[in-house]
Amino acid sequence: MHSQQYNKSLLSGERHHPSTSTLRFSASRQPHPAMASTVAFPPAIAVGANVQHSRRTSSLRPVPRARPVAARASAERDGAAAAVQARSGRTIEECEADAVAGKFPAAPPPTRPQAPSGTPEIRPLDMAKRPRRNRRSPALRAAFQETSITPANLVLPLFIHEGEEDTPIGAMPGCFRLGWRHGLLEEVYKSRDVGVNSFVLFPKVPDGLKTQTGDEAYNDNGLVPRTIRLLKDKYPDIVIYTDVALDPYSSDGHDGIVREDGVIMNDETVHQLCKQAVSQVPFPESAL
């Protein structure tokens, strides 16, 4: 009856001062008097209900609202309490009481990785810098590295022979002896295309040109000098390394002149190597 009069007064625009009903809210089922709060609502609004306004009747009607479910929170609290008791051997209430009283457990001592058995105990070195710190992570290594490897830093070995065709090297699967006129130029062209501009030559000299003193090594028209002139004429900007050694030209297979008693003659070998190095300069006048 009172609710109907209140709704009519809203339609007529009259002021109405309904009596209020008192509600008490608490965080638990049995509220403590100090924790309760008093809130006043009109009697037309039920406890635990939302208010919905109707456009047709301009009346207020209660809409039910779902009650909060505390089962999940209770289960999580029980699980946390069990975990605390399993770690410390004490209940969560005891831990909370100690925290309120300012009693906190001491922090565990820091653990240090153990050295292998038998490691000597020494005094730390007085070093202002320890470079290992700059290599601890990929980001630090990238920031402080002093060497970067690129194709321009590489030297490609090229195995050459007097023939025109490329022949496989049995002792080195996947490698070929390149014909010095065609296969060699093609290999250098492909290498330059990926950024490699340095090459080292290793010749295969016919057995008929090998001697005990390796005289073919300093032949100005030998395989290596001819190859160097061909490459520098085709690609002037490339870098060419050569192998200053007598073993490709020696009938004994040694990197020096061998005496009949098996001893390497060092001084005489150095003389031959000096002549070989001079013969491998493609344009002697430009080297001065």
Residue pairs with C-beta under 8 A, 6 or more apart in sequence:
2 18
2 19
2 43
3 43
3 44
5 16
6 16
6 18
6 42
6 43
6 44
7 44
7 57
7 59
7 60
9 15
9 16
10 16
10 58
10 59
10 60
11 58
18 42
18 43
18 44
19 43
20 40
20 41
20 42
20 43
21 40
21 41
21 42
21 43
22 38
22 39
22 40
23 38
23 39
23 40
23 41
23 47
24 31
24 36
24 37
24 38
25 31
25 36
25 37
25 39
26 32
26 35
26 36
27 35
44 60
44 62
45 51
45 60
45 62
46 62
48 64
48 65
48 67
49 62
49 63
49 64
49 65
50 62
50 63
50 64
50 65
51 60
51 61
51 62
51 63
52 60
52 61
52 62
52 63
53 59
53 60
54 60
54 61
80 92
81 91
81 92
84 90
84 91
84 92
84 95
85 91
85 92
88 95
88 105
98 104
133 140
134 140
134 141
134 143
134 144
135 141
135 144
150 195
151 194
151 195
151 196
152 195
152 196
152 197
152 198
154 196
154 198
155 198
155 199
155 200
155 241
156 187
156 191
156 196
156 198
156 199
156 200
157 199
157 200
157 202
158 178
158 184
158 187
158 188
158 199
158 200
158 201
158 202
159 169
159 175
159 176
159 177
159 178
159 202
159 204
160 177
160 178
160 179
160 180
160 184
160 201
160 202
160 203
160 204
160 223
160 224
160 227
161 167
161 177
161 178
161 179
161 180
161 203
161 204
161 223
162 180
162 204
162 206
162 223
163 177
163 179
164 179
164 181
164 182
165 179
165 183
166 176
166 177
166 178
166 179
166 183
167 176
167 177
168 175
168 176
168 177
169 175
169 176
169 177
176 183
177 204
178 184
178 187
180 223
180 226
180 227
180 230
181 230
184 227
184 230
184 231
185 230
185 231
185 234
188 199
188 231
188 234
188 235
188 238
191 197
191 199
192 235
192 238
197 237
197 238
197 239
198 238
198 239
198 240
198 241
199 231
199 238
199 239
199 240
199 241
200 240
200 241
200 242
200 243
201 224
201 227
201 228
201 240
201 241
201 242
201 243
202 243
202 248
203 222
203 223
203 224
203 227
203 248
204 248
205 216
205 222
205 223
205 248
205 249
207 251
209 216
209 249
210 216
210 249
210 250
210 251
211 249
211 250
211 251
212 250
212 251
212 252
212 257
212 258
213 250
213 257
213 272
214 246
214 249
214 250
214 257
214 272
214 276
215 249
215 272
216 222
216 249
217 246
217 248
217 249
217 272
217 273
217 275
217 276
217 279
218 272
218 275
218 276
218 278
218 279
219 225
219 279
220 279
222 279
224 242
224 280
225 279
225 280
225 282
228 240
228 242
228 280
228 282
229 282
231 238
231 240
232 238
232 240
232 282
232 283
242 277
242 280
244 273
244 276
244 277
244 280
245 255
245 273
246 254
246 255
246 256
246 257
246 269
246 272
246 273
246 276
247 253
247 254
247 255
250 256
250 257
250 258
252 258
254 264
255 269
256 264
256 265
256 266
256 269
257 264
257 265
257 268
257 269
257 272
258 264
258 265
259 265
278 284
281 287
